[in-house]
């Protein structure tokens, strides 16, 4: 049942500019990656007619629906773009702000986006079409825990509808709910031990394996950040890869995983979890991992606070930086025959 109607401004925009923005003629695409994971940037993708970012500061995620619309979250709300970078609709207001992580699922009654709202201490589920919020997941008192703070950073969903919500900025517990939001269990704790999390920052359902499992970004785990696997009952399965810097989130398409690193790069892994390519690497340690890089100081093809990513059906990538001006980048997959 819908909990409340959406308080949104839903707009359709007919923009006539290259790549969704007015772009300086001297800004050229930048090619990056290697082999079958080679990409090119699309200069000005998603910017407004004036060439400026139109989404507000970004500290969130990206998802793509079945029609190919690209949704990204910001301090203002949720913004949806067409593949060529035109703003199609937006869900704005306090109930849609500060969604730190997004997942999208096709279900019997439509497509739904799940969000983890760190500053607002909840998980949410809303219609990708209308923005109607159909479920909220506050801190589950039924868990019996006495937490001073609840700050969810990641959310994911199984095919059966079970929801996992990671309290990555606080207790580092991961909470499991049924499809109706009933609390089922929790697992994990803060620390640098093998079975502990030091900022369980990102998470997704890893269906590369049978049975599926949780793939978790343990962002600050000493010494260099790692990905870990847990089964769906909260049992530790093992480390996937270490030495990733500050992995913030994970997105999977087929056998491949994109892993944004907050220091300013995206790492692509294959099914053996071997690094295939590194995208957008920022060599400046003063800028990599920085939120305060205004738009006038962006460098085409170089990331700063890489935070979210998602694949479209053609294998293109959409990447969001943690950024004061609000930055989302489209990376077009370059076919091997064109390299």
C-alpha positions in Angstrom: 0.0 0.0 0.0 1.3 3.5 -0.8 2.2 5.3 2.4 1.9 8.8 0.9 1.7 10.6 -2.4 4.9 11.9 -3.8 5.8 15.5 -3.0 7.7 16.1 -6.2 8.2 18.3 -9.1 8.1 16.1 -12.1 9.2 17.9 -15.2 9.8 17.0 -18.9 12.4 19.0 -20.6 13.0 19.3 -24.3 16.7 20.4 -24.5 18.5 20.9 -27.8 22.2 20.8 -27.0 25.0 18.3 -27.4 25.1 15.5 -24.8 22.5 17.3 -22.6 24.6 20.4 -22.1 26.1 23.5 -23.7 29.7 22.3 -24.0 32.8 24.3 -24.9 34.0 23.3 -28.3 37.5 22.6 -27.1 36.4 19.9 -24.6 37.2 16.6 -26.2 36.2 13.0 -25.1 38.8 11.2 -23.1 39.5 7.6 -23.6 40.4 5.4 -20.7 40.5 1.7 -19.6 42.0 -1.2 -21.4 41.0 -4.0 -23.8 37.3 -4.9 -23.7 36.9 -2.4 -20.8 37.8 0.7 -22.8 35.5 3.7 -22.4 35.2 7.3 -23.6 33.8 10.3 -21.7 30.8 12.3 -23.1 31.8 16.0 -22.4 29.0 17.9 -20.7 26.6 15.0 -20.3 23.7 15.9 -18.0 24.6 19.6 -17.6 22.0 22.3 -18.1 21.6 24.6 -21.1 23.9 27.1 -19.5 26.6 24.3 -19.1 26.2 24.2 -15.3 25.3 21.3 -13.1 21.6 21.2 -12.3 21.3 18.5 -9.6 22.9 20.0 -6.5 25.8 18.6 -4.5 26.2 14.8 -4.9 26.9 12.2 -2.3 24.8 9.3 -3.6 24.3 6.7 -6.3 23.2 5.9 -9.8 20.7 3.3 -11.2 19.3 2.7 -14.7 15.7 1.5 -15.3 14.5 -1.0 -18.0 13.7 1.9 -20.4 17.3 3.2 -20.1 16.6 6.3 -17.9 19.5 7.1 -15.6 18.5 8.1 -12.0 21.0 9.8 -9.7 20.6 11.1 -6.2 21.8 14.4 -4.7 21.3 16.7 -1.8 18.1 18.0 -3.5 16.5 14.7 -4.5 16.4 12.2 -7.4 17.0 13.3 -11.0 16.4 11.2 -14.1 18.1 11.6 -17.4 17.7 10.2 -20.9 20.7 8.4 -22.3 21.8 11.5 -24.2 21.9 13.5 -21.0 18.6 15.4 -21.1 16.8 15.9 -17.8 13.5 14.0 -18.0 12.0 14.2 -14.5 12.9 14.8 -10.9 11.6 13.9 -7.5 12.6 16.7 -5.2 11.9 17.7 -1.6 13.1 16.6 1.9 11.8 13.0 1.4 14.0 12.4 -1.6 17.2 14.2 -0.5 20.3 12.6 0.9 19.9 9.1 -0.7 23.4 7.8 -0.2 22.9 4.6 -2.1 20.4 3.4 -4.7 19.2 0.0 -6.0 16.5 -0.6 -8.6 14.3 -3.7 -9.1 11.6 -4.8 -11.5 8.7 -6.2 -9.5 5.2 -7.5 -10.3 3.6 -4.1 -10.0 6.4 -2.0 -11.6 10.0 -0.8 -11.1 11.0 0.4 -7.7 14.1 2.3 -6.4 15.4 1.5 -3.0 17.4 4.2 -1.2 19.6 4.3 1.9 19.2 7.8 3.5 22.2 8.3 5.8 21.3 11.7 7.2 17.7 10.8 7.6 18.2 7.4 9.4 16.1 5.2 7.1 15.8 3.1 4.1 13.0 3.8 1.5 11.3 2.2 -1.5 9.6 4.3 -4.1 8.1 4.0 -7.6 10.7 4.8 -10.3 7.7 6.0 -12.5 5.9 8.2 -10.1 8.1 8.7 -7.1 5.4 7.4 -4.7 7.0 6.2 -1.5 5.6 2.7 -0.7 7.9 1.6 2.2 10.1 3.2 4.8 12.6 1.3 6.9 13.5 3.2 10.1 15.8 1.7 12.8 14.2 -1.6 13.8 13.6 -1.4 17.6 12.7 -5.1 17.4 16.4 -5.8 17.0 16.9 -5.1 20.7 19.9 -3.0 20.0 20.5 0.3 21.8 22.2 2.4 19.2 23.0 6.1 19.7 23.0 6.7 16.0 21.6 5.1 12.8 23.1 6.2 9.5 22.4 3.8 6.6 24.8 3.9 3.7 23.8 1.0 1.4 20.8 -1.0 0.5 20.1 -4.1 -1.7 17.3 -6.5 -2.4 17.0 -10.2 -3.3 14.7 -11.6 -6.0 12.4 -12.8 -3.2 12.2 -9.2 -2.0 14.3 -9.4 1.2 15.9 -6.1 1.9 19.4 -5.5 3.4 20.3 -2.1 4.9 23.8 -1.4 6.0 24.3 1.0 8.9 27.8 1.9 7.5 28.3 5.3 9.1 27.4 4.1 12.6 27.2 0.6 14.1 28.3 -1.3 10.9 25.5 -3.8 11.4 23.7 -5.0 8.3 19.9 -5.3 8.9 17.7 -7.8 7.1 14.0 -7.2 6.5 11.3 -9.1 4.6 9.6 -7.5 1.6 7.1 -5.8 3.8 9.7 -4.2 6.0 9.5 -6.6 8.9 12.8 -6.9 10.8 14.3 -10.4 10.4 17.9 -10.3 11.7 21.2 -8.3 11.8 24.8 -9.2 11.5 28.3 -7.6 11.5 30.1 -5.3 13.8 32.6 -2.5 13.7 36.3 -3.3 13.7 39.3 -4.4 11.6 39.0 -8.1 12.2 38.5 -10.5 9.3 34.7 -10.8 10.1 34.3 -7.1 11.1 33.5 -4.0 9.1 35.3 -0.7 9.3 32.6 1.3 7.4 30.3 -1.1 5.5 29.8 1.6 3.0 28.4 -0.1 -0.2 26.6 -3.3 -0.9 24.8 -5.2 -3.7 23.5 -8.7 -4.5 26.2 -10.7 -6.3 24.4 -13.0 -8.7 27.6 -14.0 -10.4 27.6 -17.0 -8.1 25.0 -19.7 -7.2 23.5 -19.2 -4.7 23.7 -15.4 -4.8 25.5 -13.6 -2.0 26.1 -10.1 -0.6 29.1 -8.2 -1.9 30.0 -5.6 0.6 32.5 -2.6 0.4 34.4 -2.5 3.6 35.7 1.0 2.8 38.0 1.8 5.7 39.2 -1.7 6.6 42.9 -1.6 7.4 45.1 -1.3 5.6 43.7 -0.5 2.2 40.0 -1.2 1.8 38.4 -4.4 0.6 35.4 -6.2 -0.7 33.9 -9.2 1.2 31.2 -11.8 0.6 28.5 -12.8 3.0 25.7 -15.3 2.5 22.1 -14.2 2.7 21.9 -15.4 6.3 24.8 -13.1 7.4 27.6 -15.7 7.4 31.0 -14.5 6.4 32.2 -16.3 3.2 35.6 -14.6 2.6 37.5 -11.7 1.3 37.0 -11.0 -2.4 39.8 -8.5 -3.0 41.9 -6.1 -0.8 44.0 -3.0 -1.6 41.2 -1.0 -3.3 41.8 2.3 -1.5 38.4 3.4 -0.3 35.8 1.4 -2.2 32.4 3.1 -1.9 29.9 1.0 -3.9 29.6 -1.9 -6.3 27.5 -2.4 -9.5 27.4 -5.7 -11.4 26.6 -6.5 -15.0 27.2 -10.1 -16.1 30.6 -11.2 -14.9 31.9 -7.6 -14.3 31.9 -5.3 -11.3 32.5 -1.6 -11.2 34.0 -0.3 -7.9 34.3 3.4 -7.4 37.2 4.4 -5.1 36.6 7.6 -3.2 40.2 8.7 -3.9 39.2 9.3 -7.6 39.0 6.2 -9.8 36.7 3.3 -10.8 38.1 -0.2 -10.8 36.6 -2.9 -13.0 36.8 -6.5 -11.9 36.0 -9.7 -13.7 34.4 -12.8 -12.2 37.7 -14.0 -10.7 37.8 -10.5 -9.1 40.9 -9.7 -11.0 41.4 -6.0 -12.0 40.7 -5.5 -15.7 40.9 -1.7 -15.9 41.2 1.4 -13.9 39.1 4.4 -15.0 39.4 8.2 -14.4 42.4 7.9 -12.1 43.2 11.1 -10.2 47.0 11.3 -9.6 46.7 14.4 -7.3 46.3 13.2 -3.6 45.1 16.7 -2.7 42.2 16.4 -5.1 41.4 12.6 -5.1 38.9 12.1 -2.3 37.9 15.8 -2.1 34.3 17.0 -2.1 35.2 20.6 -2.7 36.2 20.5 -6.4 33.9 23.1 -8.0 32.7 22.6 -11.6 35.2 25.1 -13.0 38.0 22.9 -11.7 36.7 19.6 -13.1 39.1 17.9 -15.5 37.5 15.9 -18.3 38.3 12.2 -17.7 39.6 12.7 -14.2 37.5 11.9 -11.2 37.7 13.3 -7.7 35.5 11.7 -5.0 34.2 8.7 -7.0 31.1 7.4 -5.1 28.5 5.7 -7.3 28.3 3.8 -10.6 25.9 1.8 -12.7 25.9 0.0 -16.1 23.3 0.4 -18.8 22.2 -2.4 -21.2 24.9 -1.5 -23.7 27.7 -1.8 -21.1 28.1 2.0 -20.8 28.9 3.3 -17.3 27.5 6.2 -15.3 29.7 7.5 -12.5 28.9 9.9 -9.7 31.5 11.9 -7.9 31.1 13.1 -4.3 31.1 16.7 -5.3 30.0 20.1 -4.1 28.8 21.2 -7.6 27.1 17.8 -8.3 28.9 15.7 -10.9 27.7 12.7 -12.9 29.8 11.3 -15.8 28.8 9.1 -18.8 31.4 6.7 -20.0 30.6 5.1 -23.4 31.9 1.6 -23.9 34.3 1.4 -26.9 33.9 -1.7 -29.0 37.1 -3.8 -29.4 36.8 -3.4 -33.2 37.1 0.4 -32.8 40.1 0.4 -30.6 
